[in-house]
Amino acid sequence: MVPQILRRKQLETRLGLSRSSIYKMMADGKFPYPIKLGNRSVGWISSDIEKWLEDLQVAQND
């Protein structure tokens, strides 16, 4: 099964986060890193984002 890839704009829309917020969280080690799709393109594996959301929800409930 081929994983679904989310491009940055899709990720921003889905999460309601800005580009700078996403990259800041990545730099802080708090957000999944993208995979390289080409010379100038990256994407995030949707299952990595789903796991991050689940972990975030669990942390908020603790």
Number of C-alpha atoms within 10 A of each C-alpha: 3 5 10 11 18 18 16 17 12 13 19 15 10 10 11 10 12 14 12 9 13 19 15 13 13 14 12 9 10 13 17 17 18 18 12 11 12 8 6 6 11 15 19 21 17 15 13 16 18 11 12 15 14 12 12 12 11 10 9 8 7 5
